Structure formats: structure tokens, C-alpha cells
């Protein structure tokens, strides 16, 4: 009993004490509520002036928080979230205030969405105006000297330049039918000690336009090259073609055409969704869809895309085989390089179109040429090179 009574005593005193403390706290609680209400009204006023939406936190421009200036308007990369004041601080506002808040949020949200859509349209329009062309295609070979001989003696190319990088243990050789500043060329890469590569099933072939396919095939055969398709009309068409292989197994389609300023005229890659690829190359890379051809008899469709007509410039041939969604890329074929006036804007547009940037834009160590690299929806790599820097590199 003493124990119980002893416990009750302090509890009773505590209750009386807490009642007195509560009386003291009531004015303080009222003051706090008034402060919260005043703060809420301040938030409503700021939202009404749209300063949170148009300028970012505390009315400062978005650029104030960016380490590098964005090449597009700030709202393409940052968007300040608008939160309805009725959801803030756990307060229950009047129905009229809630309606006004929703209207403010809706108006500001519409403004942000509208400006973002506009900036996207501006970005896609910039791509169309950018000065772009196919520069070179890069792939790996196991015997550089042997491949150079085949290309010069059998295919009529010229060795334009070589570049040895011993500290990185590789050598490049650039070959083509004209100077690099105006022609599409091949960039062969030899990695020290590696004599064989897996070409995979995704890469198709390179295309070379000649005036006499039969004569070219005879020369290839005489030099010990491999002919995989004898000269003859293409299936379902009239163009005379043939197929040959270089020492590493890369296929070349030899097409009979009138004289052209760009004999190295095609790179063929296989894709899993042709419509998706066409849209990506049009929007992200700024290419034109030159033509498509469906061949239901052999269950494939092709799309020719590029920056100029097929008879005067190099193009990309995308091939879709019915029902095939994925391909093995191997480790032989590397990438296509495309010239651009601005690698920074290019990277932003690629991201905007859903592409993956694998190397953020910036200068290459040692040569200071600015580049950015990215992947298309099928994982094919493209490197964009600054036009001015590329010209300096050739000097």
C-alpha cells in the first residue's frame, strides 16, 4: 500500500504541474499557428507571381546553379517542381483557397510544359540546320599492312595517313578515294598483338560504287581475294552487284554505277525495329530518309539514310530482317564518325531523343579534338566530331 500511495503522490503533483505548463503553452501554440498561416500566405503569393516556376529557387536564374552554361534554354535541363500549397505543412485551407492554389499550379505547370515543348522543337530544328556529314567508319583488323595492300591494290583506295600511338599500343590507317576533308573514308585500327576479331551478325557490309563490277571482281580474285557473290543483277532489281571479303572477313558490296564523287558509298547495319531506328536517326542525328525498300519474298526491309543523295554522298543502310530483334555485334566493327558544329548541343539532343551518351562532350587528351559518343536504340555506336577541330587535326 505504501508503495502504491508513494507512486500516486508524485503522479498527482506531475499532473498539476503539467496543467500549469499547458496554460503557459497555449499562447505559444496560437502564436506558432499564426506564424505558419502567415508563412503559407507568403508561399501562395510567391506561387502566384510564378517566381518559383520561371526562375527557380529564391527567384535566381537556373544558370546560377549550373557549372557549365547549357546550349539550350534552361528549362530543357531543369524544371522546378510546383507543389500545391494545400499539401504543405499539413494545414487544411479553405475550399476557395484550395481552388485558387490548384489554378495557380495548373497555370504554372502548363507554362513549364509549353516552354519545354518549344525548346525541344528548337533543339530538333537545330539538328536539321547543323553542318553534318559522314567522316569515317572505324573497325579493327588483325594485320594492318596486309589489309592496306588489299584495299589499295584490289579496291583502288589510297592510303591517306597513318597514326601510331605506342603508349596506347595501337595504330590507325586512313584510306579512301579522296581527301578526308571532303570524302568518307575508312579508319583501320590495329591493336598490338591482336590478330583476329569477331565481326558478329549485326554488321552487314560496306558499299563501293564502281563503273565495272566484273572487272573489279576479276582483280580481287587475281590478288587472292575472296568472292562470295559473282557479278549479277540484284534480286528483284536491275543494279549489277557482287560481294567480296577483305582479309579479316569484312564484306564489301560492289555496286555498278556511273562515276560518283563518293565511291565509298554505304555502311550497312542490321536493326531490330526499323521504324524506331528511322525516327531516331532523323531526330537525334538529323539524317534524311532517302528511300525504303521492302522485299517480302526474302523477308527483309531496308531504309537508306544520310545527309545527301545516294549518288553523291555516303549513306547508312539500315536492314530489318522479319522477326529478328537482336544481333551479336562482335568486337570488330567499332563506329561511324559524323562531323558537327557543336558536340555539346549534339549530346543534349541525343539525350532528348532517348539515346545514350557514352562519352560526354569534350576534348580528347593529347589532340584536343572535341567529341562526344553515343549509342542508337540497337547499341550501334556513333562519334560526333567538332568540324573545326577535325580540320585542324588534318593540317
C-alpha positions in Angstrom: 0.0 0.0 0.0 2.8 2.4 0.9 4.4 1.6 -2.4 1.2 2.3 -4.3 0.5 5.6 -2.4 4.1 6.6 -2.8 3.7 6.2 -6.6 0.4 8.1 -6.7 1.9 11.1 -4.9 4.4 12.2 -7.5 1.9 11.4 -10.3 -0.6 13.8 -8.8 2.0 16.5 -8.5 3.1 16.0 -12.0 -0.5 16.3 -13.3 -0.9 19.6 -11.5 2.4 20.9 -12.8 1.5 19.9 -16.4 -1.8 21.8 -16.2 0.1 24.9 -15.2 2.6 24.4 -18.0 -0.2 23.8 -20.5 -1.7 27.2 -19.6 1.7 28.8 -20.4 1.9 26.9 -23.7 -1.5 27.9 -25.1 -0.4 31.4 -26.2 2.8 30.0 -27.7 0.9 27.4 -29.8 -1.5 30.1 -31.0 1.5 32.2 -32.0 3.0 29.3 -33.9 -0.2 28.6 -35.8 -0.4 32.3 -36.8 3.2 32.1 -38.0 2.5 29.1 -40.1 -0.5 30.7 -41.6 1.5 33.8 -42.4 4.2 31.7 -44.0 1.6 29.8 -46.0 0.2 33.1 -47.4 3.8 34.0 -48.3 4.2 30.8 -50.3 0.8 31.4 -52.1 2.0 34.9 -53.0 5.2 33.6 -54.4 3.5 30.9 -56.4 1.0 33.5 -57.8 3.9 35.6 -59.0 5.3 32.4 -60.7 8.8 33.3 -59.5 9.3 29.7 -58.3 8.5 28.4 -61.8 10.2 30.9 -64.0 13.4 31.4 -62.2 14.0 28.6 -59.8 14.7 28.7 -56.1 14.6 32.1 -54.5 14.0 33.8 -57.8 17.5 33.2 -59.1 18.1 32.1 -62.7 18.8 28.4 -63.3 22.2 29.3 -64.7 23.3 30.4 -61.3 23.3 26.7 -60.2 24.9 25.3 -63.4 28.6 24.6 -63.6 28.5 24.9 -67.4 26.2 27.0 -69.5 23.6 24.9 -71.3 23.5 25.4 -75.0 19.7 25.3 -74.9 17.3 27.4 -72.8 17.5 26.5 -69.1 14.1 24.8 -68.9 15.3 21.9 -71.1 17.5 20.6 -68.4 15.9 21.8 -65.2 12.3 22.1 -64.1 11.4 23.5 -60.7 8.6 21.3 -59.1 5.4 23.1 -58.2 3.8 21.8 -55.0 0.2 22.8 -54.2 0.2 24.9 -51.0 -2.8 23.0 -49.7 -0.4 20.0 -49.4 2.2 21.9 -47.5 2.8 21.9 -43.8 -0.2 19.7 -43.1 -2.6 22.7 -43.0 -6.2 22.5 -44.1 -7.1 25.5 -46.1 -10.5 26.8 -47.1 -12.1 25.4 -50.2 -11.7 28.8 -52.0 -8.0 28.9 -51.2 -7.5 25.3 -52.4 -9.2 26.1 -55.7 -7.1 29.2 -56.2 -4.0 27.1 -55.4 -4.9 24.4 -57.9 -5.4 27.1 -60.6 -2.0 28.6 -59.9 -0.3 25.2 -60.0 -2.1 24.2 -63.2 -1.2 27.5 -64.9 2.4 27.3 -63.9 2.6 23.6 -64.9 1.1 24.4 -68.3 3.7 27.2 -68.8 6.6 24.9 -68.0 5.2 22.2 -70.3 4.7 24.7 -73.1 8.2 26.1 -72.8 9.8 22.7 -72.6 7.9 21.6 -75.8 9.1 24.8 -77.5 12.7 24.2 -76.5 12.5 20.6 -77.8 11.3 21.8 -81.1 14.1 24.3 -81.3 16.6 21.6 -80.5 15.3 19.3 -83.2 15.3 22.2 -85.7 18.9 23.0 -84.8 19.9 19.4 -85.7 18.5 19.9 -89.2 20.5 23.1 -89.6 23.7 21.7 -88.2 26.6 21.2 -90.7 26.9 17.4 -90.7 28.4 14.7 -92.9 29.8 11.2 -92.5 33.5 11.5 -91.8 34.8 7.9 -91.5 33.9 4.4 -90.4 36.1 2.7 -87.8 36.8 -1.0 -87.5 39.6 -3.3 -86.2 41.9 -5.5 -88.3 44.4 -8.2 -87.4 47.2 -7.4 -90.0 47.3 -3.7 -90.9 49.9 -4.0 -93.7 48.0 -6.9 -95.4 44.7 -5.0 -95.2 46.2 -1.8 -96.6 47.6 -3.8 -99.6 44.2 -5.4 -100.3 42.4 -2.0 -100.2 44.9 -0.2 -102.4 45.6 -2.9 -104.9 42.2 -4.6 -105.2 39.7 -1.8 -104.3 41.6 1.1 -105.6 41.8 3.1 -102.4 44.6 5.4 -101.4 46.5 5.4 -98.1 45.8 8.9 -96.8 47.7 8.8 -93.5 48.9 6.6 -90.6 49.0 7.3 -86.9 50.9 5.2 -84.4 50.2 5.6 -80.7 52.7 3.3 -79.0 51.8 4.4 -75.5 48.3 3.1 -76.1 49.6 0.2 -78.2 47.6 0.8 -81.4 48.0 2.1 -85.0 45.4 3.8 -87.2 45.4 3.9 -91.0 43.0 6.1 -93.0 42.2 5.0 -96.6 39.7 6.2 -99.1 39.1 7.7 -102.6 39.8 11.3 -101.8 41.0 13.7 -99.0 39.4 13.3 -95.6 38.1 16.9 -95.5 35.7 16.1 -98.3 35.3 12.3 -98.6 34.0 9.5 -96.5 37.0 7.2 -95.6 37.8 4.0 -93.6 39.8 4.2 -90.4 41.5 0.8 -89.8 42.7 0.1 -86.2 45.4 -2.4 -85.4 45.8 -3.2 -81.7 49.3 -4.5 -80.9 49.3 -8.3 -80.7 45.6 -8.9 -81.7 45.3 -10.7 -85.0 41.6 -11.8 -85.1 38.2 -10.3 -84.3 34.6 -11.4 -84.2 32.6 -9.5 -86.7 29.3 -10.7 -85.3 25.9 -10.9 -87.0 24.8 -7.3 -86.8 27.3 -5.7 -89.1 26.4 -6.2 -92.8 28.8 -4.7 -95.3 30.5 -1.6 -96.8 29.4 -0.5 -100.3 31.8 0.6 -103.1 30.5 2.1 -106.3 32.5 1.2 -109.5 31.9 1.6 -113.2 32.6 -2.1 -114.0 31.7 -4.7 -111.3 33.1 -7.7 -113.3 36.5 -6.0 -113.8 36.8 -5.2 -110.1 35.8 -8.8 -109.1 38.4 -10.2 -111.5 41.1 -8.0 -109.9 40.1 -9.1 -106.4 40.3 -12.8 -107.5 43.6 -12.3 -109.2 45.1 -10.8 -105.9 43.9 -13.8 -103.9 40.8 -12.1 -102.5 37.6 -14.0 -101.7 34.5 -13.5 -103.9 31.3 -14.5 -102.1 28.8 -13.5 -104.8 29.5 -13.3 -108.5 28.5 -10.2 -110.5 24.8 -10.1 -111.5 21.6 -8.1 -111.1 20.4 -7.6 -107.5 17.4 -9.9 -106.7 14.2 -8.1 -107.7 16.1 -5.3 -109.4 18.5 -4.3 -112.3 21.5 -3.0 -110.5 24.6 -5.2 -111.0 26.3 -6.1 -107.8 28.9 -8.5 -106.4 30.2 -9.3 -102.9 33.8 -9.8 -101.8 35.6 -10.1 -98.5 38.7 -8.5 -97.2 41.5 -10.4 -95.3 39.6 -10.1 -92.0 36.2 -11.2 -93.4 34.5 -7.8 -93.7 32.1 -7.9 -96.6 32.1 -5.3 -99.4 29.2 -4.9 -101.8 30.5 -3.8 -105.2 27.8 -1.7 -107.0 27.9 -0.8 -110.7 27.2 2.9 -111.0 28.1 5.9 -113.1 31.1 7.9 -111.9 30.5 9.3 -108.4 32.3 11.8 -106.2 31.9 9.3 -103.3 32.8 5.7 -104.3 32.8 4.5 -100.7 29.1 4.9 -100.5 27.4 2.7 -97.9 27.6 1.2 -94.4 25.0 -1.5 -93.8 23.9 -2.3 -90.2 21.1 -4.6 -89.1 18.5 -3.3 -86.6 15.7 -4.9 -84.6 13.0 -2.2 -85.1 13.2 -0.3 -88.4 10.6 2.4 -87.6 12.2 3.1 -84.3 15.7 3.4 -85.9 14.4 5.7 -88.7 12.8 8.1 -86.2 16.0 8.1 -84.0 18.3 8.8 -86.9 16.1 11.5 -88.2 15.6 13.4 -85.0 18.8 12.7 -83.0 21.2 12.6 -85.9 19.5 14.9 -88.4 19.6 12.4 -91.3 17.1 12.2 -94.1 15.2 9.1 -95.0 16.2 8.8 -98.7 14.2 5.7 -99.5 12.9 2.4 -98.2 12.5 -1.0 -100.0 10.6 -3.9 -98.7 11.3 -7.4 -100.0 8.7 -9.8 -98.7 10.0 -12.7 -100.8 13.2 -12.7 -98.8 11.6 -11.2 -95.7 13.6 -8.1 -95.1 13.2 -4.3 -95.4 15.9 -1.7 -95.9 16.0 2.1 -95.3 18.6 4.3 -96.8 19.5 7.4 -94.6 22.1 10.1 -94.9 22.9 13.8 -95.4 22.7 13.8 -99.2 21.6 11.8 -102.2 23.0 8.3 -102.6 24.7 9.0 -105.9 26.8 11.8 -104.4 27.4 11.0 -100.7 27.9 8.1 -98.3 24.7 6.8 -96.7 23.7 4.4 -93.9 21.7 1.3 -95.0 19.6 0.0 -92.1 18.3 -3.5 -92.6 15.4 -5.2 -90.8 15.0 -8.9 -91.2 11.5 -10.0 -90.4 11.1 -11.2 -86.8 14.7 -10.7 -85.8 15.0 -8.2 -82.9 18.7 -8.6 -81.7 22.1 -9.3 -83.2 25.5 -10.1 -82.0 27.8 -7.2 -82.6 31.1 -8.9 -82.0 34.3 -6.8 -81.4 35.5 -6.0 -84.9 33.2 -3.2 -86.1 33.5 -0.1 -84.0 31.6 3.1 -85.1 30.8 5.8 -87.6 32.1 9.3 -87.1 30.0 12.3 -88.0 31.0 15.9 -88.2 29.1 18.6 -86.2 29.4 22.3 -85.4 28.7 21.7 -81.7 29.3 18.5 -79.8 27.7 19.9 -76.7 24.4 20.6 -78.3 24.6 17.3 -80.1 24.8 15.4 -76.9 21.8 17.2 -75.4 19.7 16.4 -78.4 20.7 12.7 -78.3 19.6 12.5 -74.7 16.4 14.4 -75.6 15.6 11.7 -78.2 16.2 8.8 -75.8 19.8 8.0 -76.9 22.6 7.0 -74.6 25.6 9.3 -74.4 28.6 7.1 -73.6 31.2 9.9 -73.6 30.2 13.3 -72.5 31.3 16.1 -74.9 34.8 17.5 -74.5 38.3 17.5 -75.9 40.3 14.3 -76.4 43.5 14.1 -74.4 46.6 15.0 -76.4 45.0 16.2 -79.6 42.2 18.4 -78.1 39.7 17.5 -80.7 36.2 17.8 -79.1 34.0 14.8 -79.5 31.0 13.0 -78.0 29.9 9.4 -78.4 26.5 7.8 -78.2 24.5 4.7 -78.9 21.4 4.3 -81.0 18.5 2.1 -79.9 20.2 -1.1 -81.1 23.5 -0.2 -79.4 25.4 0.9 -82.6 28.0 3.5 -81.6 28.4 6.9 -83.3 31.1 9.5 -82.5 30.4 13.2 -83.3 33.5 15.3 -84.0 33.8 19.0 -83.9 34.2 20.2 -87.5 36.8 22.9 -86.8 38.8 20.7 -84.6 38.7 17.9 -87.2 40.0 20.3 -89.9 42.9 21.3 -87.6 43.7 17.7 -87.0 44.2 17.1 -90.7 46.6 20.1 -91.1 
